[in-house]
Amino acid sequence: MEFMEFRRYSILMLLVGSLAFSPVWAAEQSRTSEKPVSEKTSDRSPRVPTFKVNGDLAGQLGVFTTRYEDTFAEVGSQLAIGYLELVKANPGVDPWLPGEGTTITLPRQYVIPEARREGIVINLAEYRLYYFTEGGVQVYPVGVGSTENPSPLTDAKVTMPLESPAWYPPASIRAEYEASGDFLPRMIPPGPDNPLGTHALLLSEKGYLIHGTNKRFGVGMPVSHGCFRMYNEDISRFVYQVSKGTPVQIVNDPVKMGMSGGEVWLEVHRPHEDYSQEDRDRLWREVTLEVEAFRQKHPGVEVQRKAIELAVDQAAGIPAMVGEQVARLASDKTPNEKQATRAEEPEQKLYF
């Protein structure tokens, strides 16, 4: 079987400390020369880690030191991370010229989306695909539908893996090309010009696939006509892990909350590189509803408003600890216990 690949890199993960309430790992790339596209490979192992799920939390943040020629787009394709993920996680760093020796955050810690933890879960709001295995969860960046051509919210299944797929553009896309003065044939054969890339997974949702791409920059962004784009380096391995009938849940959840070890974690995603006031206001409303629902579900939880405000203000797509599970509810305490608790807490905390 012929496999197309652009580069192969090795990553060395080293423990470097802690950041934002979680362990941080350092990743250093080995920059090797580009391999010929005709080179064969038998490596079908996942290109991303399989993280253990701890409550509602998985993964670990990482760091990466850039070289002078690096861009976020190139680093993302090397490390299987989306462009917007890196932009949001690294405010103040120029994504097109981060510079020699700049340390950037790799956003590889996640609050698990609200869905069944089986098979494939795609969260449109964060441009990520979660694949649940017996050992944990793998997380991949995906390109999703644009505002004009949104991806469907659905509960589907994988029906067929495809190798070297040909693309048969639907009439609607051919009409778009024709309106702009371009010609699009009824069939585009496998090859470097094929928008489906090297491999694909056909879904039971008619007309939709999880596939590779000939436009690497679109991975991890809302740019498709509704399908889900992966890096060719990811999909060429992923299709051999996923069996026919695997469930595929597609959700849209920009605000995720969860518990892990008695701690409350919040993850907020803005939709674009820029953070407009309209998006900020909308996310604040969604966070307010999510926090209230979470507290109803977990009555023994206390959350801190300042931590929540900071998470919304940044909307960086990185989990932040915003509260904790108290040992006992205040209503369960005796009057003497309540009086002792007040004496031990001279500082008034502002809770949400």
N, C-alpha and C positions, 0 to 999 in steps of 0.2 A: 504493500500500500504506500502510495506516494504521499508525503506530508509536506505542506508549505510552512516555512517558518522564517521569521525575519531576524531574530537574535535569540541567543540562549545565554542566560546569565545564571550565576550561582549566588546565593544569598547566605551570609553568615550571620546568625542571630545571637547576640550577646546581651546579657542582662546589664542595664546601666542605671537602674534606680527606679524612682517612681515619679509619675506625672499625673496630675488631675485625678487623685485617689486610686490609681491603678498602676500595675507594673508596666514598665516601659522596656522595650527591647531595641537594640541597635541592629540595623541591617546595613551591611556593606556589600556592594555589588562587585562582581568580577567582570570587568569590561573586556569581553573577548571580541574578536573580529566577527563580522557578520557571516553566517553560514550560507552556502548556496541554497536556493529555493528547491533544488532537486534532491538535496540530501535526505536520505531516509532516516527515520527514527522509530524505535519501538517503544519509547517511553510513553506510557499512558497513565502515569501517576498524576494525581492532582497537582496543579501549579500553585495552589494556595494551601495554607495549613488547615487541618481539621481540628477545630477548637472544641473543648469540652464545654457543655452548657452548665453553668452554675446558677440554679434558679432561673432567672430571666436574663442573665448576663452571660456573654461569651466573648472570648478573645482577649487580646492585650494590645495596648498602644505600642507603637514602635517609633524609631527614629532612623533617619537616613541622611548621610552627608553628601551633598551634591558636588559635582565638578563643574568647571566653567562652562562646558558645552551642554549641560543638562537643562531640560525644561520639565515642567510638571507633566506635560503630555507624554514625553519620553519616559520619565520615571514611572508614570502610571502604567504604561504599556509593559515596562520591564518587570514590575512588581505586582501586576494584576490588581491595580487600584484605579478607580475612575478619576478623570481630570478634576471634576467639581468636588469630589471628596477631598482631594489634596488642597484645592483652593480654600475651601471652607475651614479646613483644619489648620491652615497656616496663614492667618491674617497678617498683613504687612509684608509678606514675601512676594516678590514679583514672580508670577508663575512662568513667565517666558525668559527671565534672566535671574534666577535665584542666586547665582554667583558661586564662585569657588569656595568650598568649605562651609557652606550654609547647612545648618542642621534643621531638617524639616520633620514634622510629625507625620507618622503613617497611621491613619485612622482605622485600626484593626481591632477595635473593641466595640461591641454591639449590644444594645437592648434587643432581645428577640421580638419580632413583630407579633401582633395579636392574630394568630392563625394556628391551625393544627400543625404540630411539629412533626411533619412527615413529608417525604418527597421534596418537591421544589416549592418555595414561597418567594414570590417576587414582590417587593415593596416599591411601587412606582415613585413614591415621594423621596426615597433615598437612592434610587437608581442602583439597587443591589438585588442580587439573587441569593437566596439561602437554600442550601441543599443539606437536608438532614440525613445523617447516616447512623449506623450503630455506634460509631465512635464519637459522634458529636455533630458539628455543623461546619460546612464550608461556605464561604461568602465570596461572591464574585461581583464585579461591577458589570452593569448592563446598560445599554442605551435603550430608551423607551420611547413611546409615541410623543409627538409634539402636541401643543395645545390644539392645533388644527386637526390633527389625526391622532387622537389619544388611544392608548392601549386599553383593552377591555378589562373591567373588573369581573373576574370569572373564576370558576372552579372547574378546571379542565384536567386532561390527562395527556401524557406523552403517547403518541400513536406509532411513531416510526423514527428511527435515526436515519440520517441521510449523509452519505459520503460524496464529496465533490458534486453538490447539488447544482442543477441548472435552475435559472430563475425565469419564471413566466410572469411578467409584470401584469397586474390587473388593469382593466380598462381605465379605471380612475387615474392611475399613475401615468399611463400612456397619454391620457388626455391632458394632464398637467404639463408633460413635456411638450406636447404639441402646441399648447397655448403659449408656451415660452419660446416657440420656434425651434425646438429640438426634436429629434426623432429617436424613439425608443423601440427597438424590435420586439416582436412578440415573445422571443426567447433569447436569453443570454446564457451561453454555455459556460461550463466550469472554467475557471481561470482567474487571473489577477483582476479582471474588470467585473467580476461577478459580485454583486452586493451581498450575496448570501455567504461569501467566504468559502472556507474549505469544508465545513460540516454544518449540519443543522439537526434540530429536533422538531419534528412535525407535531402539532398539538391538535387535540380534538376540537378546540375552538376554531371554527372554519376560517382559513385564510391566515392563520397566525403561526409563527415559528420562533424558536430560539435558535439563532444562527450566528455564524461568524460575519466578517465584514471586510470590505476593501477600503473602508474609511475608519482607521483606527481611532481618530480623534473623537468620533461620535460615541464611543463606549463610555458609559457613565454620564450621559446627557440626554435631554428630551429632544431627540432629533429624528426619530424614525417615523414611518407611516403606521406604527402600531405594533410592529414586531419587536423582538428583544435581541439586541446586538451584543455579542461577546467578542473578546479578542480571539483571533484564530488560534493562538497558542493555548487558550483556555478551552474553547469548544471542541478542538481536535482531540482533547483528552476526555472532556466531560461526557461526550456522547457515548463513550464506552463504559461509563459508570452507571448511566441511567438506563433502566430497563423499560420496556413497553408497559404501559399502564401506570407509570409513576404519576401520582397526583401533582398538579400544578395549580397552586392558589395564587391569585393576583390581587393584591390589596393596595390601598393608597393611604398610608398612615405616616404623616409628617411628624407626629408627636407620639413617642413611645415611652411608657413607664413600666418599671418592673422592680421586683425584689430580688436581692441576692445576699445571703448571709445576714438577714436582718436590716440591710441597708436599702434605701429607696433610690432608684436611679432614673434619670430623665434624659432623653435624647431628642433634640429638636433639629429639624432640617428645613432650611430655607430652600426654595425651589431653584434659585438662579445664583450666578456668581455675585451679582449686585443684590443688595438687601434693601428693598424699597420700604417705605413707611406703610404702604398698603399690605405688603407681605408680613411685616412686623405686627401690625394690628390683628391681622387674621390669625397668625400663629399664637398671639397672646390669648385670643378668644378660645382657640382650640386647646391650649394648655390649661386654661381655667376650667373648661369642661372635663378634660382628662384628669386633672388633679382631683376634682370633686368626685368623679366616678371612682377613682382609685381609692380615695379615702372612704367612700361608702363600702367598697369591696374589702378594704383592710382597715377596720375601725380603730385598731391599735397603732396606727401610723401617725407620726408627726412629720410635717415637712416645713422647711424654712423658706420663707418668701424671698429673701434676698438671693438665695441660691437659685431659685426658680427664675427670678428676674434676670439673673446673669446668663442662665442657659438660653432664655429667649432672646436676650440682647445679642448673644453670639451666634446662636442657631448654627453651630459649627458641625453638627452631625456626630459629636463625640459625647458619650454618656457622662453625665455629671451626677454626683451623689447629692441629693437634695433633702434627705430626711432619713428617718430610721423607725424601726418597729420598737415601740416601748414595751417593757416587760409586762406591765399590767395597765389597764385603763384606769384613769383617775377616778372614775365612778365606782371602781371596785375597791378603792382604798378606804380605810377607816378614817374618821375625823382626825385622830392623832397622826396618822401617816400623812394626810394631806397637809397638816400644819408643819410637820417636819420637812416635807418636800418644799414648801414655800420658803422655809428658813434656809434651805440649802441652795436656793436659786435666787440670789439677790438681783441678778440682771434679768430684765424683762426681754425675752426673745420675741421677735415678730414672726409668727407662723402664718402660713397661707390659710 
